[in-house]
Amino acid sequence: MGLRSVEAENLAKLKERLSRFIAYGSTSEVSKFIEYWVPIKISNHQLDQYCATLISNSNLLCSCSRNDQFGALRDILLTVRKKKNPLTCLRF
């Protein structure tokens, strides 16, 4: 078995193992990526920051509104990523 086929086989096994963690899949051909969210360990300080960000924005996050005219959800996402989001995104 060649190196490429071993790598392809390993990647296929990894995708199979992570399939239960698929956050969402694209039904259109617009995106060629599927995102997998894999839990990792974070410090208590990082967890506190993450929770504080979610709590301080809970009204917006619980809103039934489908429009985000001011980009608040994007800002929340960027803030969480800067604080080392406890979920690592793998793209395949």
JOGI-V322908 format. One record per helix or strand. SS is the DSSP state (H for helix, E for strand). FROM is the first residue (numbers start at 1). LEN is the number of residues. If there is no record, write none. Layout:
# JOGI-V322908
[[SS;FROM;LEN] [SS;FROM;LEN]]
This chain:
# JOGI-V322908
[[H;3;19] [E;22;3] [E;35;5] [H;44;13] [H;58;4] [H;72;11] [E;87;5]]
